[in-house]
Amino acid sequence: MYMREDYQIERMAEQIVSIGELMLMSGSDVSRVEDSIRRMCTSLGATHTEVFSITSAIIVSIYFDDRPPITQTRRVRSMSYNLTRIEQLNALSREIVSKAGTTEALNAAELRGRIAKIERDHEYNWKYRIIFYAIVSSSFSVFFGGTVLDAFSAAVIGGLICIFEHFVNYFDINKFIGSFVISLFGGVLAYLFVHAGFGDSFDRISIGNIMVLIPGLSFTNGLRDMFAGDTITGLTRTIEASLLAMIIALGFILAGSLFSAVI
C-alpha cells in the first residue's frame, strides 16, 4: 500500500511538471511557472519544493517527511504564445490545490486527460491565422504611410507568409534559419508585387509584413523577467528576440538588394 501511494505521488508530480512545461511553452513568465509548480507540489503533501526554470528547461525537486524526495526534469524545446492556454492551465493548477485532500481531488490519470484536452483544444488554427496575418500586415502598411495598393499587397503577402511559415515550421528547422527563410520569402514577394504594379512602395509593404514576424512580445517578456529578478531567463529571451529581429530585417533587406541589382 505504501509503494502504491508513492507511485501515485510520482505520477502526480510528473503531471504537475507537465503543466509547468506547457505553461512555459505557451509563453508564461518563469516566476508564475515556478510558483504554480511549488503550490501544486505543496498540495501533494510536500514539505519543501525547489523549482528552477529557464526558457529551455524545468528542474523540480520535491521533499517529504515520510518518503524519499522526487526529482523531475523537463527539456522545453519550443515556445508559441497562447494566452488562452495559459489561462486554462492556471485555472487547472488552482483546482488541483483547492481540491487536494478532498474526495474531489484529481488523480494522475484524470489530470493527464485534462492536460491533453487543454493542449488539444487551444491550438490556434493556422487557417484563421492567415486572416489575422493579412489584417495586421495591411494595417501596419497603412499606418506607416502606405497606399491602398500597398495595403492590399501587404495583406496578400501576409497571408502567404503565414502559409509558408506553417510549411517551414512543419520541418522543425532551426528557429533562426527558419525566420531568415521566411523573411527572405516575404521580401521577394514584396518586390515582385511592386514590380508587377500591385503595390507602390517596397518599403511600406515590407514594414507591414515585418510587423507580424518581429518577436516584440518575447522581447517585452524578457525585460519583464529581468525586472522580476529572473536574470538568466530575461537575458536569454531578450538576446534571442533581438537576434531574431535582426535576422528578419536582414532577410527583407537582402531580398530588396538582390532584386534591385537584377531588375
QUIZIWO-V483947 format. One line per field, one symbol per residue. burial: # if it has 9 or more other C-alpha atoms within 8 Angstrom, else .. A space follows every 50 residues. Layout:
# QUIZIWO-V483947
burial = ???
This chain:
# QUIZIWO-V483947
burial = .....#.########################.##.########..##.#. #.############.....#.###.#..#..#..##.###..##.##.## ....##.#..##..#..##..#...#..###.##########...##.## ################.##........##############.##...### ##.#########.##..#########...##.######..##.##.#### ######..#....
